[in-house]
Each structure stands twice: as C-alpha cells, then as structure tokens.
Amino acid sequence: MGRIVYLLSRLIYICKSFHSFNARNYNINIINIIYMGDTIQEFNDYRAKMNEVILGKQNKVINRLFNLDTNTYAEGALSTKTKEMLGLVASMVLRCDDCIKYHLGKAFEQGVTTEEMYEIFAVANIVGGTIVIPHTRRAAEYWEELQAQ
C-alpha cells in the first residue's frame, strides 16, 4: 500500500510540475516513478553482495583498504556527518556515481538537510567545474528518492 501511495504522490507532483503537457516527458517520468523506489534498494543490495565477494577472496591489501575506509569515516575530531559531506564533495569532483550514491545515503542517515545538501552540491561544482553538473543532476534525483522513501 505504501508503494502505491508513493507512486500516486509522485504522479501528482509530476502532473503539477508541467506547465504545458509534453507526452514524451510524461511517459519518461512515469517510467522513472515505477523504478525510482527500487533504485536505492538495488544499489545497496548490489554493493553489499559485491563487497562480500571481494572481501571473501581474503586479499590482504584490499581487506586493509576497506578497513581503512571504514575507519576513516568513524567519529573523531570531525563528526561522521562532516566526514560524509566531505566524502560526497570528493566523490562528486572525482565523478564517481557509485561513491556519490553511497555518500548521499550516509549523509541522509546522518541527518543532512536538503539546504545543506545543495550547499554541498555547490561546493562540489565550484571545485570540480561544470563537468560535475551531470553528476549533480543524478545526485539530486537520488537525494529526492532518499527523502521519498
């Protein structure tokens, strides 16, 4: 039932956002609505599955790298929220879409607000230049998905 309510609310939002009806855009947005809710779960499931495969090979360097990454984002002199915001900026500048999704999810868990998120996007675009804009679009879309779930 929750999924149906979500889909209907997204449909209403899209319909209200059209100033002039464009059938092509309407059809594309309907397809996005249908698949949007699954994107987060699919990303998280795939990431967990492949991390298990990679770590299961017991390569000392890779395992240590993963451990170092985990420990880097632990609470310290900088809060985990601040570290996730920094990680997101770096990921956007490096144009790593999987990294961006990961840090968006973590930032969402840490309570980053939409206002803060768009400042993060602004910093990433200033540092990285206009090449980051397409990644900002995808990041904004994923952020909307996180908030809608």
C-alpha positions in Angstrom: 0.0 0.0 0.0 2.8 2.4 0.8 4.3 1.9 -2.6 1.0 2.8 -4.3 0.6 5.9 -2.2 4.2 6.9 -3.1 3.7 6.3 -6.8 0.5 8.3 -6.8 2.1 11.2 -4.9 5.0 11.2 -7.4 2.5 11.2 -10.3 0.5 14.1 -8.9 3.8 16.0 -8.3 4.9 15.4 -11.9 1.5 16.4 -13.3 1.5 19.6 -11.3 5.0 20.4 -12.5 4.1 20.5 -16.1 3.2 24.0 -17.4 2.5 22.6 -20.8 1.8 18.9 -21.3 4.6 17.1 -23.1 3.6 13.4 -23.8 7.2 12.3 -24.3 8.4 13.8 -21.0 5.3 12.5 -19.3 6.0 8.9 -20.4 9.6 9.1 -19.3 8.6 10.4 -15.9 6.1 7.6 -15.4 8.8 5.1 -16.1 11.1 6.9 -13.6 8.3 6.7 -11.0 7.8 3.0 -11.4 11.5 2.2 -11.0 12.6 5.0 -8.6 11.8 3.3 -5.3 13.8 0.2 -6.2 16.9 2.1 -7.1 18.1 2.6 -3.5 17.5 -1.0 -2.5 19.1 -2.3 -5.7 22.2 -0.2 -5.2 22.5 -1.2 -1.5 21.9 -4.9 -2.3 24.4 -4.9 -5.2 27.0 -3.1 -3.1 26.7 -5.5 -0.2 26.8 -8.6 -2.4 29.9 -7.5 -4.3 31.7 -6.3 -1.1 31.1 -9.8 0.3 32.5 -11.4 -2.9 35.6 -9.0 -2.9 36.3 -9.4 0.8 35.7 -13.1 0.7 38.8 -13.5 -1.5 40.9 -12.6 1.5 43.3 -10.3 -0.3 45.2 -8.6 2.4 45.7 -5.3 0.7 42.0 -5.0 -0.4 40.8 -6.0 3.0 43.1 -3.5 4.7 41.9 -0.8 2.3 38.2 -1.5 3.1 39.1 -1.4 6.8 40.9 1.9 6.4 38.0 3.4 4.5 35.5 2.3 7.3 37.8 3.7 10.0 38.3 7.0 8.1 34.6 7.8 8.4 34.3 6.9 12.1 33.6 9.6 14.6 36.8 11.6 15.5 37.9 15.2 15.6 35.4 15.6 12.7 31.9 14.3 13.1 30.7 11.4 10.9 28.2 13.9 9.4 31.0 16.3 8.4 33.1 13.4 7.0 30.2 12.2 4.9 29.8 15.7 3.5 33.5 15.8 2.7 33.3 12.4 1.1 30.4 13.4 -1.0 32.2 16.5 -2.3 35.2 14.5 -3.2 33.1 11.8 -4.9 31.3 14.4 -7.0 34.6 16.1 -8.0 36.0 12.6 -8.9 32.7 11.9 -10.8 32.2 8.5 -9.1 28.4 7.9 -9.3 28.5 4.8 -7.1 30.5 6.8 -4.5 28.1 9.7 -4.8 25.1 7.4 -4.1 26.9 5.8 -1.1 27.7 9.1 0.5 24.2 10.5 -0.2 22.8 7.6 1.6 25.2 8.0 4.5 24.6 11.8 4.6 20.8 11.1 4.7 21.3 8.7 7.6 23.4 11.4 9.4 20.6 13.9 9.1 21.9 16.2 6.4 19.2 18.6 5.4 18.2 19.5 1.8 19.6 23.0 2.3 22.9 21.6 3.5 22.9 19.1 0.6 22.6 21.8 -2.0 25.5 23.7 -0.4 27.5 20.5 -0.7 26.4 20.3 -4.4 27.5 24.0 -4.8 31.0 23.3 -3.3 31.5 20.3 -5.5 30.6 22.2 -8.6 32.8 25.1 -7.8 35.8 22.8 -7.0 35.1 20.4 -9.9 33.8 22.7 -12.5 30.9 22.3 -14.9 31.8 18.7 -15.6 30.2 17.9 -12.3 26.8 19.2 -13.3 25.5 15.9 -14.8 26.6 14.2 -11.5 24.7 16.9 -9.6 21.6 16.1 -11.5 21.8 12.4 -10.7 22.7 13.2 -7.1 19.7 15.5 -6.8 17.5 12.8 -8.2 18.9 10.2 -5.8 18.5 12.6 -2.8 14.8 13.0 -3.8 14.4 9.2 -3.8 16.0 9.0 -0.3 13.6 11.6 1.1 10.6 9.9 -0.5 11.2 6.5 1.0 
